[in-house]
Amino acid sequence: MTVTAPAASTVTAGDSMSITVTAYDAYGNVATGYTGTVKFSNDDKASLPRNYTFTAADAGVLKFQVTFERLGYQSLKVTDTQHSSINCTPAQMLVKNKGDGDGDGGD
């Protein structure tokens, strides 16, 4: 399973961002028949999607919206609820204030 976020590794606190969750089979192909349920988690007060059960129509790929609130480096974990070994934690993203380029909360 992978989670793809926008190419920019910096996001603004309170702004929604789109991520893509893709399920893969054991051979590295997109698992178009994946119908598992995924859970989103984060150690912050992020606004995360509810658990979602993929359908055949999703073909193993779906976009979700997340919103980080706390400044600094944040991560997001996506886990299959039936098989916890199927999970992904993408690279951390720097959450910054609006108009602040460094994410430390200052100017």
N, C-alpha and C positions, 0 to 999 in steps of 0.2 A: 504494500500500500504506500502511496506517496501523497504528500500534500504540497501543492504548488501555490506559492503566493506571488504577488507582483514582483517584478525584477528589483524594484527599489527595496532596500532592506530597512528603510525608515518610514514609519507611519505616524500620523498625527493622532494624539489622544482624542478619543471621542468620535473619530471619523470611521465609518464603516469601510472595510476592505473585503474584496472578493478573494476567496481561496478555492482551489480545485482539488478534490479528493479523487484519486484514481486507484482502483483495485487492480492488482496484477496476479497472474497465476504463477506457478512454480517455475515456469520457463521464461518469465519476464514479459509476457504478452498481457495486454489489457484483458482483464477477466470480464468479458462482456456479459457473462451469465451470473455475475456476483449479486447475491441477494441478502448479504449479511447486514447487520445493524451496526452502525458506527456511533461512538460516543466521543464527544469533544471535551477536553479538559485543559485547564490552565491554572497556575498558582496565583492568579490575579483576579480582579473583579471584572474580567472581560465579559462582554456580552457574546455568548456562544450559542450556536444552533442547538436545538434539542436533539436527542438521539434520533437517528434517521435510518430507516430500513430501505436499502436500495431495491429498486424494482428492475424487472427485465428491460423496461423502457429506458432506464438510466444507462444501460450498457457499460456499467462499471466506472462511469465518470460523472461527477456532479459538482456544481459550484455552490458554495455556501458563503454567507456573510458573517464576519466577525468584527467586533469593535473592542479595542484595547483602551483601558482607562488610565492605568498607572504608567507613569513615566519610567523610562529606563529600558533595559533589555527584557523582552518578553518572549515566551515560547508558547506553542500550542501543541497538544498531543491529540491524535486521532487513533482510536482503538476499536477493533471489532469486539462487540460485546460477548460473543460466544467463544472467541479464540483470542485471548489477550496477547498471544505471541504475534498476532497480526496487528501491527501498530506503526505509527510514524510520528516523529517529532522533527519538523523542519528546522532549519537554521533559525537562530533567534533574530527578532526584529527590534530595532530601536524605536521606542515610542517617545515622541517629542510633543512639546506644546505647540499650538498654532504660532507660527512666526518665529519659532526657536529652532535653530538648526542642529543643536547638539544633544537634545534629549535630557539635559540635566535640570530642566525646570527654570533655568535663568534666561537672561537675555543674551 
